[in-house]
Amino acid sequence: IDSSRWSVLEAGLKCVQGKSIVNSISLKEGDEEFLRQAAICRRYGAAVVVMAFDETGQAETLAERIRICGRAYHLLRDALDFPPEDIILDPNIYAVATGIEEHATYGIDFIEAVRWIKENLPHALVSGGVSNISFSFRGNNTVREAIHSAFLYHAIRAGMDMGIVNAGQLAVYQDVPKALREGIEDVLFNRRPDATDRLIELAAQTDGKKAKAEDALEWRAAPVGERLKYA
């Protein structure tokens, strides 16, 4: 159930069948309102996505992500005995390669926040809006898909459980050309000061190199067994 308005989320909880996930609640209005909303979610049996957002704003640094995610988790556990496996923390994925120096650590900070959550907040899950990471390259789908693939490869290894991403437009990590993959990882891990400039150059070389739609759908004409294997 996805809305920025609590009234919509609550209306959805009254109608949905089975176990749902509420996306999202946060600490932006303080502890009391956060716990009130979480208690209602728990009463309906729903899991909750908790954004790394508090009264001071959205977490941007690794330290802020750790502080807010830890605070939210312990509030839910201590005050409500909220099932830890129903706590889905979203430590905020932001665009990399923007040319703004403060944004250079956005990729690695998210990945390290995931690692910290998994090591310190038992049974909590981690999610994120993956498409945000590549927003600087909107219009170049080839590079965006490669960035998503590389980012997910490393975030999942750190412990990321789920993400919002177009699975039909996701390159296979090993299939991303080595030079492009290394350029992307230089940006994600902030490995060199000219990483953004180099990735922009690589992106210019790959612009427009997209698979034709009919090629991507050839698997649909295969026998059932092959289609199942593909899926």
C-alpha positions in Angstrom: 0.0 0.0 0.0 1.9 3.0 -1.3 1.0 6.6 -0.4 2.6 9.7 1.1 -0.7 10.4 3.0 -1.4 8.4 6.1 -5.2 8.6 5.6 -4.8 6.7 2.3 -2.6 4.1 3.9 -5.1 3.5 6.7 -8.0 3.3 4.2 -6.0 0.7 2.3 -5.3 -1.3 5.4 -9.1 -1.6 6.0 -9.6 -3.0 2.5 -6.7 -5.2 1.6 -6.8 -8.9 2.0 -3.9 -11.0 3.4 -0.6 -9.6 4.7 0.4 -6.2 3.2 3.3 -3.9 3.3 2.7 -0.2 4.1 5.0 2.1 2.2 5.8 4.1 4.2 6.0 5.6 7.7 8.8 7.7 9.2 9.9 9.8 12.2 9.4 13.1 10.4 6.5 14.0 12.8 8.3 12.6 15.9 8.1 9.5 18.0 4.5 9.7 19.1 2.9 9.9 15.6 5.4 7.3 14.3 4.4 4.8 17.0 0.7 5.6 16.6 0.8 4.8 12.9 3.0 1.7 13.4 0.6 0.4 16.1 -2.3 0.6 13.6 -0.2 -1.2 10.9 0.6 -3.9 13.4 -3.1 -4.3 14.4 -3.9 -5.0 10.7 -0.9 -7.4 10.5 1.0 -5.3 8.0 4.7 -5.0 7.6 6.1 -1.4 7.4 8.6 0.3 5.2 10.4 2.9 7.4 12.1 5.7 5.6 15.3 7.1 7.0 13.6 10.4 7.7 13.2 12.3 11.0 12.3 15.7 12.3 15.5 17.1 10.8 15.0 15.8 7.3 16.1 12.9 5.2 19.3 11.0 6.0 22.0 11.7 3.5 25.2 10.6 5.2 26.1 7.1 6.5 26.0 8.4 10.1 22.6 9.9 9.6 21.3 6.7 8.0 22.6 4.6 10.9 21.2 7.0 13.5 17.7 7.2 12.1 17.4 3.6 11.1 18.6 2.5 14.6 16.3 4.9 16.3 13.2 3.7 14.4 14.0 0.0 14.8 14.5 0.3 18.6 11.4 2.4 19.0 9.3 -0.2 17.2 10.8 -3.1 19.1 10.9 -1.5 22.6 7.6 0.4 22.5 5.4 -1.9 20.4 7.2 -5.3 20.4 6.8 -4.9 16.6 7.9 -8.1 14.8 11.4 -7.4 13.6 10.9 -9.4 10.4 8.1 -6.9 9.6 10.4 -3.9 9.8 11.7 -2.9 6.3 14.2 -0.1 6.5 14.8 2.2 3.6 18.1 4.1 4.0 17.5 6.4 1.0 19.0 5.8 -2.4 20.1 9.1 -4.1 21.5 9.9 -7.5 25.2 9.5 -8.0 27.4 11.2 -10.6 25.7 14.5 -10.3 28.8 16.6 -10.3 28.2 17.8 -6.8 31.0 16.8 -4.4 28.6 16.1 -1.5 26.9 13.5 -3.5 30.0 11.5 -4.3 29.5 9.1 -1.3 25.8 8.4 -1.9 26.3 5.0 -3.4 28.8 3.6 -0.9 27.0 5.2 2.0 23.8 3.3 1.2 25.6 0.0 0.7 27.5 0.5 4.1 24.2 1.4 5.8 22.7 -1.9 4.5 25.7 -3.7 5.9 25.3 -2.0 9.3 21.6 -2.7 9.5 22.2 -6.4 8.9 24.9 -6.6 11.5 23.2 -4.5 14.2 19.4 -4.7 13.8 18.4 -8.4 14.0 15.9 -9.7 11.4 15.2 -6.2 9.9 14.9 -6.1 6.1 16.2 -3.5 3.8 14.6 -1.9 0.7 15.3 1.0 -1.6 14.1 2.8 -4.7 16.8 1.6 -7.1 16.0 3.9 -10.1 17.0 6.9 -8.0 20.7 5.9 -8.2 20.9 6.5 -12.0 18.8 9.6 -12.3 21.7 11.6 -13.6 21.7 9.5 -16.7 18.0 9.7 -17.6 17.6 9.4 -21.3 20.4 6.8 -21.6 18.6 3.6 -20.6 21.6 1.4 -21.5 23.8 3.1 -18.9 20.9 3.4 -16.3 20.3 -0.4 -16.6 24.0 -1.1 -16.1 24.1 1.2 -13.0 21.1 -0.6 -11.5 22.7 -3.9 -12.1 26.1 -3.0 -10.6 24.4 -1.3 -7.6 22.1 -4.2 -6.9 25.0 -6.7 -7.2 26.9 -4.9 -4.4 23.9 -3.9 -2.3 22.5 -7.4 -2.3 25.9 -8.8 -1.2 25.8 -6.3 1.7 22.3 -7.6 2.6 19.7 -5.7 0.7 16.5 -7.7 0.6 14.2 -5.9 -1.9 14.1 -2.9 -4.1 11.9 -1.0 -6.5 13.2 -1.6 -9.9 12.0 -2.5 -13.4 13.0 -6.1 -13.6 12.3 -6.2 -17.3 15.0 -3.5 -17.8 17.8 -4.9 -15.7 21.1 -5.9 -17.2 23.0 -9.0 -16.0 26.0 -7.8 -14.0 28.4 -10.2 -15.7 27.1 -9.0 -19.2 27.9 -5.3 -18.6 31.0 -4.4 -20.6 34.1 -4.4 -18.3 35.1 -0.8 -18.9 31.5 0.5 -18.3 31.2 -1.7 -15.2 34.5 -0.5 -13.7 33.5 3.1 -14.5 30.2 2.6 -12.7 31.9 1.0 -9.7 34.4 3.8 -9.5 31.4 6.1 -9.0 29.4 3.9 -6.6 32.5 3.4 -4.4 33.9 6.9 -4.8 37.2 5.4 -5.8 38.7 8.3 -7.7 38.1 12.0 -8.0 37.4 11.9 -11.7 35.0 9.0 -11.6 32.0 11.1 -12.7 33.8 12.6 -15.6 35.0 9.2 -16.8 31.5 7.7 -16.5 30.0 10.6 -18.5 32.5 9.8 -21.3 31.7 6.1 -21.2 28.0 7.0 -21.2 28.4 9.1 -24.4 30.0 6.1 -26.1 27.1 3.7 -25.2 24.2 6.1 -25.8 21.7 4.6 -28.2 23.0 1.1 -28.1 19.7 -0.6 -27.0 18.4 -4.0 -27.8 15.3 -4.0 -30.0 12.1 -4.7 -28.3 11.3 -7.7 -30.5 14.7 -9.3 -29.7 13.9 -8.9 -25.9 10.6 -10.7 -26.4 11.9 -13.7 -28.5 11.7 -16.0 -25.4 7.9 -15.7 -25.5 7.8 -17.9 -28.6 9.8 -20.7 -27.1 8.3 -23.9 -25.8 6.7 -23.8 -22.3 9.7 -25.5 -20.7 12.1 -23.0 -22.1 9.8 -20.1 -21.1 9.7 -21.4 -17.6 13.5 -21.7 -17.5 13.9 -18.2 -18.8 11.4 -16.8 -16.1 
